[in-house]
Amino acid sequence: MNKNSHTPRPRRVVDHATEAAEQLNAYCAVRPESPSAVRRPQLFFRSDLWIALLGPNVEDGIVGIGPTVAAALRAFDAQYLAGRCPPNETNSEALEQQPSSTVHLRRIPEC
């Protein structure tokens, strides 16, 4: 009991590892050919976000981030496939035809 004579409620302890494994298995069962099912990325929980990572770190690996395990795995699948698929010819031709713009930066004079 505290000063107000109220009994504090017990806090819910979440086992993120068990939760992640269960949700990963469920996601992969529905999508057995997805990159997530084939490659089985590591799952992390940071700052209320799920991170699916394949590789040594976020900078050098393939990563998907989302508010749920499924959202992180969908983002991972999209990133994985984007890196493996060659660019669409119509998209690359359209990019080549567009004029590029150059920005010239001026240095701020020192006082």
C-alpha positions as CSV (number, residue, x, y, z in Angstrom):
1,M,0.0,0.0,0.0
2,N,1.1,3.5,-0.6
3,K,0.3,6.8,1.2
4,N,-3.2,7.0,-0.2
5,S,-4.0,3.5,1.0
6,H,-4.3,2.3,-2.6
7,T,-2.8,-1.0,-3.5
8,P,-0.6,-0.5,-6.6
9,R,-1.5,-2.6,-9.6
10,P,1.0,-5.2,-10.6
11,R,2.8,-4.2,-13.8
12,R,2.6,-6.4,-16.9
13,V,5.9,-7.8,-17.8
14,V,6.2,-8.4,-21.5
15,D,8.6,-11.1,-22.8
16,H,9.5,-9.5,-26.1
17,A,11.5,-12.4,-27.3
18,T,8.7,-14.9,-27.0
19,E,6.2,-12.4,-28.5
20,A,8.5,-11.8,-31.4
21,A,9.2,-15.4,-32.1
22,E,5.5,-16.3,-32.1
23,Q,4.6,-13.4,-34.4
24,L,7.5,-14.2,-36.7
25,N,6.4,-17.8,-37.0
26,A,2.8,-16.7,-37.7
27,Y,3.9,-14.2,-40.4
28,C,6.1,-16.8,-42.0
29,A,3.5,-19.5,-42.0
30,V,1.1,-17.2,-44.0
31,R,4.0,-16.1,-46.3
32,P,6.3,-19.0,-46.6
33,E,8.1,-17.6,-49.8
34,S,8.7,-14.2,-48.3
35,P,12.2,-12.9,-47.7
36,S,11.4,-12.9,-43.9
37,A,10.4,-16.6,-44.0
38,V,13.4,-17.6,-46.1
39,R,16.1,-15.4,-44.4
40,R,14.7,-15.1,-40.8
41,P,15.9,-11.7,-39.8
42,Q,16.7,-10.9,-36.2
43,L,14.0,-9.0,-34.3
44,F,14.7,-6.2,-31.9
45,F,12.3,-4.0,-29.9
46,R,13.5,-0.4,-29.3
47,S,11.6,2.7,-28.4
48,D,8.2,1.2,-29.1
49,L,9.3,0.0,-32.6
50,W,10.1,-3.4,-33.9
51,I,13.3,-3.8,-36.0
52,A,13.8,-6.7,-38.4
53,L,17.5,-6.9,-39.3
54,L,19.6,-9.1,-41.6
55,G,23.2,-8.3,-41.4
56,P,25.8,-7.0,-38.9
57,N,24.1,-3.7,-38.2
58,V,21.5,-1.2,-39.6
59,E,24.0,0.6,-41.8
60,D,25.4,-2.5,-43.5
61,G,22.3,-4.8,-43.4
62,I,18.8,-5.0,-44.6
63,V,16.4,-3.5,-42.2
64,G,12.6,-3.1,-41.7
65,I,11.1,-1.0,-38.9
66,G,7.5,-0.8,-37.8
67,P,5.2,-0.5,-34.8
68,T,4.4,-4.2,-34.9
69,V,6.4,-7.3,-35.7
70,A,4.3,-7.8,-38.9
71,A,4.9,-4.2,-40.0
72,A,8.6,-4.5,-39.5
73,L,8.7,-7.8,-41.4
74,R,6.7,-6.3,-44.3
75,A,9.1,-3.3,-44.4
76,F,12.0,-5.8,-44.3
77,D,10.5,-7.8,-47.2
78,A,10.1,-4.6,-49.2
79,Q,13.7,-3.5,-48.6
80,Y,15.0,-7.0,-49.4
81,L,13.1,-7.2,-52.7
82,A,14.0,-3.6,-53.6
83,G,17.7,-4.5,-53.3
84,R,17.4,-7.6,-55.3
85,C,15.2,-6.4,-58.2
86,P,16.8,-4.6,-61.1
87,P,15.4,-1.1,-61.7
88,N,12.5,-1.0,-64.1
89,E,13.6,0.2,-67.5
90,T,10.8,2.6,-67.9
91,N,11.6,4.2,-64.5
92,S,15.3,4.5,-65.3
93,E,14.6,6.0,-68.7
94,A,12.2,8.5,-67.2
95,L,14.9,9.5,-64.7
96,E,17.5,10.0,-67.5
97,Q,15.1,12.2,-69.5
98,Q,14.4,14.6,-66.6
99,P,16.7,17.6,-66.4
100,S,18.8,17.6,-63.3
101,S,19.0,20.6,-61.0
102,T,22.2,21.8,-59.4
103,V,22.3,23.7,-56.2
104,H,25.2,26.1,-55.7
105,L,25.9,26.9,-52.0
106,R,27.4,30.2,-51.0
107,R,29.6,30.4,-48.1
108,I,28.4,32.8,-45.3
109,P,30.9,35.6,-44.9
110,E,32.8,35.6,-41.6
111,C,32.5,38.6,-39.5
